[in-house]
């Protein structure tokens, strides 16, 4: 019961977030398990049919490879903190939120993280149907960001290339690189070409001494609302 209450609390914070016309400033990422993909998707479809959620922006993912925490992830995009109270009051008073809590009562929250968006070299993250996530520890963020931008300039991306900085979680992970595209095949075909390219060799030579790859995870997008 305590963990379920915590799940409702952290996702309550998630739903306070909004979406701006430009690249988002922050992402809130929550991991959960205990409900199916269809159940979770239906719950969010119903929630976002409520007018109270018109300013929210949320993406729902199902874990594919390399993921250790939770079968699903919810990512909310937001621009600032000032919207929290007003949007939270509106959400908590809505019938949609009550229905969402009931539909997700078997979900168990297992992790939560806040990240700051450093740069989008491609399209926004929520546009990708398949997402590859490199969790890295970086000692010099400026050098890393510059090298990543140069690699993108040389080779492009499969649709999404986003760099974020961790605001919570293990100190072993300072940043994450998100690489996304239309599907599993397109993302991995891009990675095949990238890893064999001179652009990647140049990138690796510049960041090899200042970064460690901690983990690699991948996700399938189930739905996106409010964008």
PyMOL commands that set and color helices and strands:
alter all, ss='L'
color gray80, all
select helices_A, chain A and resi 2-14+37-47+51-53+84-92+95-103+125-127+141-155+184-195+198-207
alter helices_A, ss='H'
color red, helices_A
select strands_A, chain A and resi 26-33+58-63+72-78+108-120+130-138+160-166+175-181+211-225
alter strands_A, ss='S'
color yellow, strands_A
deselect
rebuild
show_as cartoon
